[in-house]
Amino acid sequence: MNDFMMVIVKADPQLEQDCILISTDLASQADYGYNQVLRLRVGKSSRTVKTRISTSRIDKKTLTMHPLLIKKSFLHKSRKYGIKFEQDGIRMGPVVGIIAPRQGSRDRPFSSQTTFFQEIMASSRKLGQICFAFYFTDIDWNRKVINGYFYGKNGWQRGKFPMPDVIYPRSKFWVSNRVESRRRLTQLGVQILNPSMVGKWEAYCLLKKNPELAPYLPETRLVNSFRQVDFMAKKYRAVYLKPVNGTQGKNIIRIIKNKKSPGYCYQYHANGSLHKGNASDLRQLQKQLRSVMAGRNYLIQKEINLLRYEGGIVDTRVMVQKDHNGKWEMTGMACRVGKLGAITSNISSGGSGKKVETVLNYNFSDSKQINQIIETMIFVCITAAQNIEEYLGSCGEMGIDIGVDRYGEVWFIEANLRPARYVFSLIGEKQTRLKSVETPLLYARYLAGF
């Protein structure tokens, strides 16, 4: 755990409601005097307090307040909080709001993200932060408070929270609506941990401009006409059609140009099953794929001859994040292995997880080559994250998918700004998962100026 300054909040009903009793050691660090008027800031809430200096030598790193002041400041007695002394006041926290709509049951209100939110809230308490989940409709703009959700000893509960210092977007609706709410939050000085999503085509065009990254990008085109499908299929024989804004491997189509006969064969996943078909010509292919494509924008990409592990195709999820230093680092990486016959490696489609070293040792015998592959993957991911951040604005984390082909060549597949962490649990790397949960909170400290 990083050595950040934290204090314990204590309650004393004998204190005046607008006073704060500061332990001697803290008062000397902050250079505050008796009866000094300060602002006590928690998130974007602020109230005027007067200082009292404790004479006790026992209490160290403590702030004592009237119970009502503790409640009005959105704090809790006997809990540790991060603290920052400023010339005109004291800041506590920071306050981090996770934004995501409620979509599940009472016990799992945030559906598949519920466990992750529980983990991040547990980590936030260890770091002295205030963390809660909410959605735009939970904001009371008149009182400038949020009726959010937190996880504690009694499970999920609702409570009132201040406007946060930092928002951690975990909602796909962050981009598509509530523009006015986002603008108002930004005007209040709320920092955003991650920006809006970047589409596959947008990312490809951006990274293609970087001569350092261009060699790691498989040829990709935007599908404006099915003639491009025919052109790419003739050039590479096997190609993938991918939705520009798709996630979890949904609606991805693999197309193969027949060698000995005209036409194509294709595969795609739908409703948990792999569907296969044949088309005698381009027109029939387009007609037969109309239902799965459903009017979405698609790109077409040459097939990467990906590594296999026990028959399943493999790609690698690399988690790159910023911590309290604000610099990109690789938190961890894990391979995703598709089930036999699958055209994607996604866990949601039945894939499994394996350690990177296990997969590489299964495919290559040269340790120097294996080390070079790993170094190249890290280089590609960090460089891609830096490029995407320059384009989108400040970012805190990305899950970048990398393919390695049978010759050991590394390929950038895509970047996800709302990355899942489940694969680290699948391969037994509990500490990597916990680090991936804690690191955004460390970056939130950086953004909030603690």
PyMOL commands that set and color helices and strands:
alter all, ss='L'
color gray80, all
select helices_A, chain A and resi 24-30+67-72+111-126+136-138+173-176+179-187+200-208+214-216+226-236+282-288+290-293+347-349+356-363+367-392+422-426+430-448
alter helices_A, ss='H'
color red, helices_A
select strands_A, chain A and resi 6-11+19-22+37-42+45-53+62-65+80-86+89-93+95-99+130-134+139-140+145-152+155-162+166-169+191-192+220-222+238-243+253-257+264-270+273-279+298-302+308-309+312-322+328-337+352-354+397-404+410-416
alter strands_A, ss='S'
color yellow, strands_A
deselect
rebuild
show_as cartoon
